[in-house]
């Protein structure tokens, strides 16, 4: 019997479509509420679709709420953090995978063991360190904790171990230096995992709320999550305005994921597989 007529296949596909609908519905509802006039979402029963769509809430956020400036701040920090993080994590991951140095495996095991330590534990010591360096209330103070990450190093190392040692040794015999080998041979092979790492880094920086809230005291420097949190305290009853802010926050990362989905999934699947 073909899969088209198989009741089990119908049931599995039906469940998948149901779960997909449940996952997408909050996003669709968020967009719909953001287009409703003020107070419409609070009526009973709440409408599923806007009867009179309006962009007034987006105009209010961008004009009066300071969200435009916070959006630019978040975008700049996320791009800078992504570039720096991918660079450092790639170099470190390749070093742990292919270069030989003293206590390499012990050091990597120590890094993996540090994954069990919650990031919140290091916030106070890190803040005091940045304060002594005069980096509090600066964008550099926000960037420093995200310059490298243990998970990123681990991901690149696992992927780089799939690069044949014979290929690297042949390049060395031909007179290529370590930088030439890394740039011309290894880096093109690492493209899928680099895209995956870049997505992780961008999302982590874009969605980060706690650390910018601690480090940045000047409202002109606030990132988008911090600005939205401050705005929600002033407009706690305006659901439509808050949903418009949520759409502005979610849309860039959603578009990024859709654009890089193929490389992202390939990097995740190949990162844990060794030949």
C-alpha positions, 0 to 999 in steps of 0.5 A: 500500500502506498504511503498516500493511503497509509493511515499511519502516515496520515496520522503522523503528517496530521500531528506534524501539521498540528504541531506546526500550526501550534508553533506558528499561531502565536507569531501570527497572533502577535502580528495581527494584534500589532495591527489592531487599533488600541484596545481591540485585543482586550475586548471579549472575545478577542478578534483573531484578525484586525478588522481595521488594520493600522500601523500607528503602533509601529509609527509610535514606537519608532517616533516616540518610544526610542525603539528606532535608536535601540534597534540600531544599537542592538543591530550594531552590537549583534553584528560586532559580537557575531564577527568577533565571536565567530573569529575567535571561536573558529581560531580556537576550535581549529587549534584544538582540533588540528594543532599540537600543543602541550596539555591541549586535551586537558585544557579542552576537557577543562573548558567542557567542564566549565559548561556546567557553570551557569553564566549568571555566576560570573556576572558579578566578578565580570562586572567588577572587572569591567568597572575597574577598567572603566568599561561600564556603560560602554558598548565594549563592556557589553561585547567582551563577555560574548567575544568567545564561547565554550560551545562555539569552540566545541562546535568548530572543533568537532567539525574541524576534526573531519578535515583530513590530516593528510590534506593539511600535511600535504599543504605543509610539505608544499611550503604553506604556512599555518595561516595559509592552510587555515585561510585557504584550506580549512576555512572553506570547509568550515563554512556550514558550521561558521554559518551555524555559529554566526546564527547562534552568536547573533541570536545570543547578542540580539536577545540578551537582556540581563547583561546590557541591563546591568552594564548600560545605564545610559538610556541612549545606549540601551538595546532593544530588549532593555528598551522594550522592557522599559516601555512596557512599564509605561504602557503595560495596558497597551497590548497592541503597542507591546505586540508591535515592539515584539514584532520589531524584535522577532522579525530580524532574527526570523528572517536571518534564520530563514535565509540561512536555514540550509547552512544552519541545519547542515552545520548542526548535523555535521558538527557531531558526526566524524568520519 
